[in-house]
Amino acid sequence: MIIEMRTYKTKPGCRPQFLDVFRRKSMPAHAKIGMKILGPFLSVEDADTFFFMRGFPDLPSREPMKAKFYEGELWKKELENVLMPMLEKYEVVVVEDPDGLVQWKRDTRPGPEISVRGYGVRW
């Protein structure tokens, strides 16, 4: 599993609007392509910052899946023009999960599509 750890900082006051569009349109589009999203997680220290993880089955599938999203009609004709002007900056760190700590579920029940295993950690 390859995971992008993504941190976004919106322009002041834009986080709620950005997240509304992200949740309603971007996240479902990612799911249709097969990318997994965990989050968003809202910063408690900065009202304009949030974090999410985007997962891919493996490294070779990452670029083609991203291309399918970013070259698609939804991104090009709508989301790019709505979301990008609201961003001040974003950072992406690509990591590997060799120990299988992130377990993406495949079922139809509502709720999170992921569980995280920890060593000696109980939640």
MIDO-784241 format. One record per residue (C-alpha): x, y, z; residue number from 1. Coordinates in Angstrom, 2 decimals, m for minus. Each point is the difference from the previous one (the first is absolute). Example, Ala and Ser with C-alpha at 12.3 -4.5 7.8 and 13.67 -1.06 7.14 Angstrom:
# MIDO-784241
        xx        yy        zz   pos
     12.30     m4.50      7.80     1
      1.37      3.44     m0.66     2
This chain:
# MIDO-784241
        xx        yy        zz   pos
      0.00      0.00      0.00     1
      1.24      3.45     m0.95     2
     m1.40      2.94      1.95     3
      0.20      3.70     m0.65     4
     m0.01      2.00      3.22     5
     m1.55      3.28     m1.17     6
     m0.09      3.27      1.97     7
     m2.03      2.89     m1.40     8
     m0.10      3.60      1.18     9
     m2.87      2.00     m1.42    10
     m0.15      3.74     m0.33    11
     m1.42      1.59      3.17    12
     m3.58     m1.05      0.62    13
     m0.25     m2.34     m3.00    14
      0.39     m3.37      1.74    15
     m3.74     m0.67      0.57    16
     m0.90      0.73     m3.64    17
      2.99     m1.97     m1.32    18
     m0.91     m3.02      2.16    19
     m3.64      0.14     m1.07    20
      0.98     m0.34     m3.66    21
      2.75     m2.52      0.83    22
     m2.43     m2.28      1.88    23
     m2.89      0.29     m2.47    24
      1.87     m0.21     m3.30    25
      3.69     m0.84      0.27    26
     m0.19     m2.90      2.44    27
     m2.67     m1.91     m1.99    28
      1.98      0.55     m3.21    29
      3.12     m1.43      1.66    30
     m1.97     m3.04      1.16    31
     m1.30     m0.70     m3.52    32
      3.59     m0.17     m1.23    33
      1.06     m2.27      2.87    34
      1.96      2.49      2.10    35
     m0.72     m0.12      3.70    36
     m0.38      3.10      2.16    37
      0.34      0.12      3.78    38
     m0.99      3.33      1.45    39
     m0.20      2.87     m0.15    40
      1.48      0.73      3.42    41
     m0.33      3.62      1.13    42
      2.89      1.76      1.70    43
     m0.88      1.13      3.51    44
      2.86      2.52     m0.12    45
     m0.76      1.67     m3.34    46
     m3.56      0.60     m1.21    47
      1.19      0.02     m3.62    48
      1.93     m3.30     m0.01    49
     m1.10     m3.60     m0.45    50
      1.59     m3.34     m0.75    51
     m1.07     m3.15     m1.83    52
      1.52     m3.21     m1.29    53
     m0.49     m1.28     m3.55    54
      0.76     m3.66     m0.58    55
      1.03     m1.99     m3.08    56
      0.38     m3.78     m0.35    57
      3.66      0.33     m1.03    58
      2.53      2.44     m1.45    59
     m0.55     m0.92     m3.70    60
     m3.75      0.75      0.31    61
      0.50      3.41      1.63    62
      0.78      2.13     m3.07    63
     m2.67     m1.52     m2.30    64
     m2.68      0.37      2.70    65
      0.99      3.60      0.68    66
     m0.02      0.73     m3.74    67
     m3.49     m1.43     m0.34    68
     m1.20      2.42      2.68    69
      1.96      3.14     m0.96    70
     m0.51     m0.42     m3.74    71
     m3.68     m0.81      0.44    72
     m2.93      2.23     m0.84    73
     m1.04      0.62      3.63    74
      3.43      1.35      0.95    75
      0.69      1.92     m3.20    76
     m3.43      1.57     m0.46    77
     m1.03      0.56      3.61    78
      2.11     m0.91      3.01    79
      3.30      1.51     m1.11    80
     m1.61      3.42     m0.48    81
     m1.89     m0.21      3.30    82
      2.53     m1.59      2.36    83
      3.40      1.26     m1.11    84
     m0.79      3.72      0.53    85
     m0.91     m0.79      3.62    86
      3.39     m1.61      0.76    87
      2.93      1.91      1.41    88
      2.29     m3.05     m0.12    89
      0.11     m3.76      0.24    90
      2.64     m2.58      0.77    91
      0.12     m3.68     m0.92    92
      2.22     m2.69      1.48    93
     m0.18     m3.42     m1.66    94
      0.54     m2.92      2.37    95
     m0.12     m3.77     m0.16    96
     m1.89     m2.16      2.50    97
      2.18     m3.14     m0.03    98
     m1.40     m1.31      3.31    99
     m3.63      0.29     m1.13   100
     m0.92      2.39      2.81   101
     m2.72      1.56     m2.14   102
     m2.76     m2.46     m0.86   103
     m2.46      1.28     m2.60   104
     m3.37     m1.70      0.45   105
     m2.13     m1.10     m2.92   106
     m3.62     m0.18      1.10   107
     m3.23      1.88     m0.56   108
     m0.63      1.16      3.56   109
      0.10      3.75      0.59   110
      2.94      1.37      1.92   111
      3.76      0.15     m0.33   112
      1.60     m2.17     m2.67   113
      3.17     m0.52      1.98   114
      1.36     m1.35      3.24   115
      3.45      0.60      1.37   116
      1.94     m2.62      1.92   117
      2.37      1.19      2.68   118
      2.62     m1.76      2.01   119
     m0.97      0.06      3.65   120
     m2.64      2.64     m0.68   121
     m3.65     m0.47      0.89   122
     m2.67      2.46     m1.13   123
